[in-house]
Amino acid sequence: MTMHFNAFDMVVPVHQSPGLWRHPESQIDRFDQLSYWTGLSQTLERAGFTSLFLADVPGIYDVYGGSHHAAARGGVQYPLLDLQVMVPALAAATTHLGFGITASVTYEQPYLLARRFATLDHLTGGRIAWNIVTSYQDSAARNLGLEGQIPHDERYDRADEFMEVMYKLFERSIAEGAVVADRQAGVFVDPEKVRGIGHRGRWFTVPGEMLTHPGPQRTPLLFQAGSSARGQKFAVDHGEAIFVINADPKKLAKQVEGTRAALLQAARDPQSVKFSAMATIVVGETEAEARARFQEYKKYVDTEAALALFGGWTGVDLSGLNEEDYVADVATEANQSALGFFTKDPKKKWTVREVAEFVSIGGRGPTIVGDPAQVVDQLVEYQQISGVDGFNVSAAVRPADFERFEHYVTPELRRRGLLPERPQTPVTLREALLGAGPHLAEDHPARRLD
């Protein structure tokens, strides 16, 4: 048994732990400096991480209190830099580390996005993944020309067609060997091996050819994180790596088992898809040191910023409630799984205060605290119960918690043989994570398109 680790991060002051940017060890005020991200990437590579998984949102969190004030004051996923433009620099600073890039199928155009991902696949040597999202913010919809969000399930219907266009561009438009660069014949690209995709659908019309020749992976490795019923179907139809979140590994096991069963029913190998669970790790040389550190973290929690984060996820404004009021189940077109975590728990009714405290360090995944052996024991137990293949690790204090992972957790993982052996020669991210070839598997739906 081995585990894959991705660093779950975002090019912002606060990603998952509101208030922790104020911790004395935090360096995240440098989030807008390239040297911060190249240094982090090198730390992660030394620590044995498979990839740096970068989240993204196309709008500001303005639900709490009906304005952007709380998010801006607390640095809650704001300001937000464009993650895609810095990836080639991070790839140049590393040799093996992959990069998972979030891009929204609701607000991008497939024709141009395919060129961007093919370019990144070339420039990283095939170390690129696409985290496919449909987005969930009204603020993004308004600023991108819509009066409001496309309804939740319709976003996924549209996303299916978006993916069909992307697959045709990546897999069908330019044949293998099209780029010949034949000096004697005066032919750089064989025109007979390039064709338009002729797509005309409900949402997209793309008649022509792919702009960029295929990279080492052709289609980038496909991450997906849909947790609603419609989102899980989308993950089965497209995902090669699925990002899941649940603090309770037994509950998560049901989701993983159900998704693997659905993959089998869809004629896909259920073991070919990798599941990564979110986890926040607070480690020390001793258990006492780790627990003292965790208690220290709590002193920096920003409750209002945590509720701004919750509002951004769910579309629900808790600013008018008292701390002891219960969070109610309401209809939303935002992140339905995030809201359902708090409103559909049969064992607990969540108060506003409890939601803020829970969100404040690590979000909705487990927070693992202990010495190196205890941390690895808990990771192993969580993996065995839930059935996941690895973890998307979130840091409360950045980059200190990733550096502490390298110093404390990585040696223990290697001592137990739990980290995959890294090949001497760099491979594509698909090969590193899935243990297969560089291209989409034969049973992936993209390979069945006409």
Secondary structure, DSSP 4 states (H G I P E B T S, - for coil): ---EEEEEE-SSSBSSSTTGGGSTT--GGGTT-HHHHHHHHHHHHHTT-SEEEE---SS----GGGSSHHHHHHTBT-S---GGGGHHHHHHT-SS-EEEEEEETTTS-HHHHHHHHHHHHHHTTS-EEEEEE----HHHHHHTT-SSPPPHHHHHHHHHHHHHHHHIIIIISB-TT-EEEETTTTEEE-GGGB----EE-SS-EE-S--SS---TTSSPEEEE---SHHHHHHHHHH-SEEEE--S-HHHHHHHHHHHHHHHHHTTS-TTSSEEEEEEEEEE-SSHHHHHHHHHHHHTT--HHHHHHHHHHHHS---TTS-TTSBPPP---SS-HHHHHHHHS-TT-PPBHHHHHHHHHTTTTS-EEEESHHHHHHHHHHHHHHH--SEEEEEPSSTTHHHHHIIIIIHHHHHHTT-SPPPPSS---HHHHHHSS-SS--TTSGGGG--
